[in-house]
Amino acid sequence: MELWYTEKQTPVFGITAKIRETLVTEKTDFQDLAMIDTEEFGRMLVLDGMVMTTVKDEFVYHEMVAHPALFTHPNPKHVLVVGGGDGGVIREVIKHPQVEKAVLVEIDGKVIEYSKKYLPEIAGELDNPRVEVQVNDGYMHIIESKNKYDVIMVDSTEPVGPAAPLFERGFYQGIHEALKEDGIFVAQTDNPWFKADLIQKVNKDVKEIFPIVRVYGANIPTYPSGLWTFTMGSKKHDPLEVDETKIPELDTKYYTPRLHKAAFVLPKFVEDLVK
C-alpha cells in the first residue's frame, strides 16, 4: 500500500508527495505538527497542513530570507529572527562574521525540539554561542524592543493561526521602532498566483512606514505555485545599490553575488502588483 501526503494549497489545488515514513504527528499548544519522510523531498516539516520546509529544497528559502538583507546592511551586528524554529535562517545568518548576536524568537517550542531531532542539517546552528533562542511570542518581542536590531527577519508560516498578527500593519510599525536608525527588515510574503491580495496589502502597509521597499522572488518547489516573494523594508540602505563585486562568496546553494540584484527583477504581473 502506498501512502501519500497532500497539501491543499487552495480549495481546488494541491501538491502531493509519496511518504516513506511518518516520524511525528502531534497537536502542540499552537498548531498541528507533523514530521514526515518523503521519497522526493526527504524529511518534511508540516504545520497545520502546510509544508514549512524540506531537506531537499530548504536552502532556497533560508538563504533568500537571510543574505539579501545582510549584504545590503553595511554592518549587521544584531539580528532578530521571528519564527523560524527549524533553524534554517539562523544557520544562514551565522555565516556572516559581522553578526555578533542572532536572536531567534519562536512561539512553538515543539518546532525547535523536533527540528533539532529530525532536521539536524537545518537546525544545527541553534546551539551556536552567537545564537540566543527564546520560546516566546515574536509579536510581543517586537513591541517590547526599541532601537535594538540592525536587521529583523520574519520567518513565519502563512497568515493563519499564530502567524496572523505577523502580517498586520501594526506589526510592521513595531518592527520599524525595533530597528536602529539604518535598520532593515525582510519578511516572506507568499506567492503571487494565489495570494496577490496579500502581497499588495503588505506592500502598501510597508510603504507607508519605510522609505525604501523592495520585493524580490525565488523558486521554491514545495511552496504554493513554486514562485515565492519576499518584501524588504529599509530605513536607509537600498539593496539595488549594493556593489555585488564586493559581496563575498559564501557556502550557499542558491544565493550568489550575481543573483543579489537579479532576484529583484520581477515578472511583469508581479511588478504590477507592487507598483
C-alpha positions as CSV (number, residue, x, y, z in Angstrom):
1,M,0.0,0.0,0.0
2,E,1.3,3.5,-0.9
3,L,0.9,6.4,1.5
4,W,0.8,9.9,0.1
5,Y,0.8,13.4,1.7
6,T,-1.3,16.1,0.0
7,E,-1.2,19.8,0.8
8,K,-4.3,21.6,-0.4
9,Q,-2.8,24.9,-1.4
10,T,-6.2,26.2,-2.4
11,P,-9.6,24.6,-2.0
12,V,-9.2,23.2,-5.6
13,F,-5.4,22.7,-6.0
14,G,-2.6,21.0,-4.1
15,I,0.7,19.1,-4.3
16,T,1.3,15.5,-3.2
17,A,4.3,13.5,-2.2
18,K,4.8,9.8,-1.5
19,I,5.6,9.1,2.1
20,R,8.4,6.8,3.2
21,E,7.7,7.1,6.9
22,T,5.7,9.2,9.3
23,L,8.1,10.4,12.1
24,V,5.9,12.6,14.3
25,T,2.3,13.8,14.4
26,E,1.4,16.0,17.4
27,K,-1.1,18.7,18.3
28,T,1.0,21.3,20.0
29,D,-0.3,24.2,22.1
30,F,-0.4,26.3,18.9
31,Q,-0.8,24.1,15.8
32,D,-0.9,20.6,14.3
33,L,2.7,19.5,13.7
34,A,3.9,16.6,11.5
35,M,7.4,15.5,10.5
36,I,7.3,13.1,7.6
37,D,10.0,11.4,5.4
38,T,9.1,11.7,1.7
39,E,10.5,9.9,-1.3
40,E,11.1,13.0,-3.3
41,F,11.9,15.8,-0.8
42,G,13.3,13.9,2.2
43,R,12.2,14.8,5.7
44,M,9.5,17.4,5.7
45,L,8.1,19.7,8.4
46,V,4.3,20.3,8.1
47,L,2.4,22.8,10.3
48,D,-1.4,23.0,10.1
49,G,-1.4,21.0,6.8
50,M,1.2,23.3,5.2
51,V,4.7,22.4,4.1
52,M,7.2,24.5,6.0
53,T,10.5,23.1,4.9
54,T,12.0,20.0,3.3
55,V,15.6,18.7,3.3
56,K,15.8,18.9,-0.5
57,D,14.8,22.5,-1.2
58,E,15.1,24.3,2.2
59,F,18.3,26.1,1.2
60,V,16.4,28.4,-1.2
61,Y,14.1,29.9,1.3
62,H,16.5,30.2,4.1
63,E,19.3,31.7,2.0
64,M,16.9,34.2,0.4
65,V,15.5,35.4,3.7
66,A,18.9,36.0,5.2
67,H,21.5,37.0,2.6
68,P,19.9,39.9,0.6
69,A,19.3,41.9,3.8
70,L,22.6,41.0,5.5
71,F,24.6,42.0,2.4
72,T,22.5,45.2,2.0
73,H,23.2,46.4,5.6
74,P,26.9,47.5,5.9
75,N,27.4,46.3,9.4
76,P,24.7,43.9,10.7
77,K,25.8,43.1,14.3
78,H,22.5,42.4,16.0
79,V,19.9,40.3,14.1
80,L,16.4,39.1,15.1
81,V,14.6,36.1,13.5
82,V,10.9,35.9,14.3
83,G,9.6,32.4,13.8
84,G,11.9,30.1,12.0
85,G,12.1,27.5,14.7
86,D,13.5,25.0,12.2
87,G,16.8,27.0,12.5
88,G,17.4,27.4,8.8
89,V,17.5,31.2,8.7
90,I,19.7,31.2,11.8
91,R,22.1,28.8,10.1
92,E,22.5,31.3,7.2
93,V,22.7,34.4,9.5
94,I,25.6,32.8,11.3
95,K,27.6,32.6,8.1
96,H,28.1,36.4,8.3
97,P,31.1,37.1,10.6
98,Q,29.9,40.6,11.4
99,V,26.9,39.2,13.2
100,E,27.7,39.3,16.9
101,K,24.3,38.1,18.1
102,A,21.4,36.4,16.4
103,V,18.2,36.1,18.5
104,L,15.5,33.6,17.5
105,V,12.0,34.1,18.9
106,E,9.8,31.1,18.1
107,I,6.3,30.8,19.7
108,D,6.2,27.0,19.5
109,G,9.0,25.2,21.3
110,K,7.9,21.8,19.7
111,V,9.0,23.1,16.3
112,I,12.5,23.7,17.7
113,E,12.6,20.3,19.6
114,Y,11.6,18.2,16.6
115,S,13.7,20.2,14.1
116,K,16.8,19.5,16.2
117,K,15.9,15.8,16.3
118,Y,14.8,15.2,12.7
119,L,16.3,18.1,10.7
120,P,19.8,18.4,12.1
121,E,21.2,19.7,8.8
122,I,18.8,22.7,9.1
123,A,18.7,23.2,12.9
124,G,22.4,22.6,13.5
125,E,23.4,26.2,14.5
126,L,20.6,26.7,17.1
127,D,23.2,25.9,19.8
128,N,25.8,28.2,18.4
129,P,27.2,30.6,21.1
130,R,26.3,33.6,19.0
131,V,22.6,32.5,18.9
132,E,20.0,33.2,21.6
133,V,16.9,31.1,21.3
134,Q,13.7,32.3,23.0
135,V,10.4,30.3,23.1
136,N,8.1,33.3,23.1
137,D,5.6,35.4,21.2
138,G,7.5,37.2,18.4
139,Y,4.9,39.9,18.1
140,M,5.3,40.8,21.7
141,H,9.1,40.7,21.5
142,I,9.0,43.2,18.6
143,I,6.6,45.5,20.5
144,E,8.9,45.4,23.6
145,S,12.1,46.1,21.6
146,K,13.0,49.7,20.7
147,N,16.1,50.7,18.6
148,K,17.7,47.3,19.2
149,Y,18.3,45.4,16.0
150,D,20.2,46.1,12.7
151,V,18.2,43.5,10.8
152,I,14.9,41.8,11.6
153,M,13.7,38.8,9.6
154,V,10.2,37.5,9.8
155,D,10.2,33.7,9.0
156,S,6.5,33.0,9.6
157,T,4.0,30.5,8.3
158,E,1.2,31.7,6.1
159,P,-1.1,34.3,7.7
160,V,-3.3,31.9,9.6
161,G,-3.3,30.8,13.3
162,P,-0.5,32.1,15.5
163,A,1.1,33.8,12.4
164,A,-1.8,36.0,11.5
165,P,-0.7,39.1,13.5
166,L,2.7,39.0,11.7
167,F,1.0,40.3,8.6
168,E,-0.7,43.3,10.2
169,R,0.4,47.0,9.7
170,G,0.9,47.5,13.4
171,F,3.5,44.7,13.4
172,Y,5.5,46.4,10.6
173,Q,5.3,49.7,12.6
174,G,6.6,47.8,15.6
175,I,9.5,46.4,13.5
176,H,10.3,50.0,12.4
177,E,10.6,51.0,16.0
178,A,12.6,47.9,17.0
179,L,15.2,48.7,14.3
180,K,18.1,51.0,14.6
181,E,18.3,54.2,12.5
182,D,19.6,52.4,9.5
183,G,17.9,49.1,10.0
184,I,16.4,46.7,7.5
185,F,13.6,44.1,7.8
186,V,12.6,41.3,5.5
187,A,9.5,39.1,5.5
188,Q,8.3,36.2,3.4
189,T,5.2,37.4,1.6
190,D,3.7,34.3,0.0
191,N,3.1,33.8,-3.7
192,P,1.6,36.0,-6.4
193,W,-0.5,33.3,-8.1
194,F,-2.8,32.5,-5.1
195,K,-2.1,35.4,-2.7
196,A,-1.9,38.5,-4.9
197,D,-4.1,40.5,-2.5
198,L,-1.8,39.7,0.4
199,I,1.3,40.8,-1.5
200,Q,-0.5,44.1,-2.4
201,K,-1.6,44.7,1.2
202,V,1.8,44.0,2.7
203,N,3.5,46.2,0.1
204,K,1.1,49.1,0.7
205,D,1.5,48.8,4.5
206,V,5.3,48.6,4.4
207,K,5.5,51.6,2.0
208,E,3.6,53.7,4.5
209,I,6.3,53.0,7.1
210,F,9.6,52.5,5.3
211,P,11.2,54.9,2.8
212,I,12.7,52.0,0.8
213,V,10.6,49.0,-0.1
214,R,11.7,46.2,-2.5
215,V,10.1,42.9,-3.4
216,Y,12.1,40.0,-4.6
217,G,11.5,36.4,-5.6
218,A,12.8,32.9,-5.6
219,N,11.8,29.4,-6.8
220,I,10.8,27.0,-4.1
221,P,9.1,23.9,-5.5
222,T,7.3,22.7,-2.3
223,Y,5.7,26.1,-1.7
224,P,2.4,27.0,-3.3
225,S,2.9,27.7,-7.0
226,G,6.7,27.5,-6.7
227,L,7.2,31.2,-7.1
228,W,7.7,32.9,-3.7
229,T,8.1,36.5,-2.8
230,F,9.9,38.4,0.0
231,T,9.4,42.0,1.0
232,M,12.3,44.1,2.3
233,G,11.7,47.4,4.1
234,S,14.8,49.6,4.8
235,K,15.3,52.9,6.6
236,K,18.4,53.9,4.6
237,H,20.1,51.2,2.6
238,D,18.8,50.1,-0.9
239,P,19.5,46.5,-1.9
240,L,19.7,47.7,-5.5
241,E,22.6,50.0,-4.8
242,V,24.8,47.2,-3.3
243,D,28.1,46.7,-5.2
244,E,27.8,43.0,-5.9
245,T,31.5,42.8,-6.7
246,K,32.2,43.4,-3.0
247,I,29.8,40.6,-1.9
248,P,32.0,37.7,-0.8
249,E,31.2,34.2,-1.9
250,L,29.5,32.2,0.9
251,D,28.9,28.5,1.2
252,T,25.5,28.7,-0.4
253,K,23.5,26.6,-2.9
254,Y,21.1,29.3,-4.3
255,Y,22.1,32.8,-3.4
256,T,25.2,34.3,-5.2
257,P,26.5,37.8,-5.5
258,R,25.3,37.8,-9.1
259,L,21.8,36.8,-8.0
260,H,21.6,39.6,-5.4
261,K,20.1,42.3,-7.8
262,A,18.7,39.8,-10.2
263,A,16.3,38.5,-7.6
264,F,14.6,41.9,-7.5
265,V,13.8,41.7,-11.2
266,L,10.1,40.6,-11.1
267,P,7.8,39.1,-13.7
268,K,5.6,41.9,-15.1
269,F,2.4,40.6,-13.4
270,V,4.2,40.6,-10.0
271,E,5.7,44.0,-10.8
272,D,2.2,45.4,-11.5
273,L,1.1,44.1,-8.1
274,V,3.6,46.2,-6.2
275,K,3.7,49.5,-8.2
